[in-house]
């Protein structure tokens, strides 16, 4: 599965530096991140499904551009992060599997395979960002 995007934690300054490296094709250094082999726009749907499973209500789920000079860098909304982090602490033991199954049943994700490991990784990354009180960012490889 080719990397179409990367989700990572950090400050705004960290995010811009990582995006510069990724844009230039250089290794971005170490740091908590998840490489995505799915289209970045599918993260919004993942957030919607996770919010429903953990009964979190509704909120902003759409990644937001954060820098005019970095048109492939976005910040994931705080609500999306909170919803995903909640998957790591919910009392519902099947929450991650339920989210992964529902996400896999969407038209865009139907051919991807088992999404539970990816959902677990993203939830863990969101929990790390919440714990460190930093943002969760999305860099896309472009069209």
C-alpha positions in Angstrom: 0.0 0.0 0.0 1.6 3.3 -1.1 1.8 6.1 1.4 -0.7 8.8 0.4 -0.5 10.8 3.6 1.0 10.9 7.1 -0.6 11.8 10.4 1.7 13.0 13.1 1.8 14.8 16.5 3.6 18.1 17.2 3.4 21.8 17.5 2.7 24.1 14.6 6.4 24.7 14.1 7.1 20.9 14.2 4.4 20.3 11.6 5.8 22.9 9.2 9.3 21.5 9.6 8.1 17.9 9.0 6.0 19.0 6.0 9.1 20.8 4.5 11.1 17.6 4.8 8.3 15.4 3.4 7.7 17.9 0.5 11.4 17.7 -0.3 11.4 13.9 -0.2 13.8 13.9 2.8 13.3 11.7 5.9 11.3 13.8 8.3 13.1 12.5 11.4 11.7 10.6 14.2 8.5 11.3 16.0 5.1 9.7 16.5 3.4 9.2 13.2 1.2 6.9 11.1 1.6 6.4 7.4 -1.7 6.2 5.6 -2.3 4.0 2.6 -5.8 5.4 2.4 -7.0 8.7 1.0 -6.7 11.5 3.6 -10.3 12.6 3.0 -11.4 9.2 4.4 -10.3 10.4 7.9 -13.4 12.7 8.1 -15.6 9.6 7.7 -13.6 7.7 10.2 -14.2 10.5 12.7 -17.9 10.5 12.1 -18.1 6.7 12.6 -15.9 6.8 15.8 -18.0 9.6 17.3 -21.1 7.5 16.7 -19.5 4.4 18.3 -18.2 6.1 21.4 -21.4 8.3 21.6 -19.5 11.5 21.5 -22.0 13.7 19.7 -21.0 15.8 16.8 -18.3 18.3 16.1 -15.8 19.5 13.5 -14.1 16.6 11.6 -12.7 18.3 8.5 -8.9 18.8 8.4 -8.0 22.5 8.2 -5.2 24.1 6.2 -2.9 25.8 8.6 -0.2 27.5 6.5 -0.6 29.2 3.1 2.9 28.1 2.1 2.2 24.5 2.9 -0.9 23.5 0.9 -0.6 19.8 1.7 -0.4 20.3 5.5 -3.6 20.2 7.6 -4.4 20.1 11.3 -7.0 17.6 12.4 -9.7 19.3 14.5 -9.6 18.9 18.3 -13.0 17.1 18.2 -11.6 14.5 15.8 -8.6 13.9 18.1 -10.8 13.6 21.2 -13.1 11.1 19.5 -10.2 9.0 18.3 -8.4 9.2 21.6 -11.6 8.1 23.4 -11.3 4.7 21.5 -8.3 4.0 23.6 -10.1 4.3 26.9 -13.7 3.4 26.2 -15.3 0.7 28.3 -16.7 -0.9 25.2 -14.2 -3.7 24.3 -15.2 -4.0 20.7 -15.2 -0.3 19.9 -12.1 -0.3 17.7 -13.3 -3.4 15.8 -16.8 -1.8 15.4 -15.3 1.4 14.0 -13.0 -0.5 11.7 -15.8 -2.7 10.4 -18.1 0.3 9.8 -15.4 2.2 8.1 -14.5 -0.8 5.9 -18.1 -1.0 4.8 -18.1 2.5 3.3 -17.8 2.6 -0.5 -14.4 4.3 -0.4 -12.9 1.8 1.9 -14.5 -1.5 0.8 -11.4 -2.9 -0.9 -8.8 -1.9 1.8 -9.0 -5.0 4.0 -8.7 -5.2 7.8 -8.7 -1.6 9.1 -8.6 -2.4 12.8 -4.8 -2.0 13.1 -4.9 1.4 11.4 -7.8 2.5 13.6 -5.8 1.4 16.6 -2.7 3.3 15.5 -4.6 6.5 14.8 -6.4 6.2 18.1 -3.1 5.7 19.9 -1.6 8.7 18.1 -4.6 10.9 19.0 -4.2 9.8 22.6 -0.5 10.7 22.5 -1.3 14.1 21.1 -3.9 14.7 23.8 -1.5 13.6 26.6 1.3 15.8 25.3 -1.2 18.7 24.6 0.0 19.1 21.0 -1.8 19.0 17.7 -2.4 16.2 15.3 -1.4 17.0 11.8 -2.0 15.5 8.3 0.4 15.8 5.4 -0.7 14.6 2.0 1.4 13.4 -0.8 -0.6 15.4 -3.3 -2.4 14.5 -6.4 
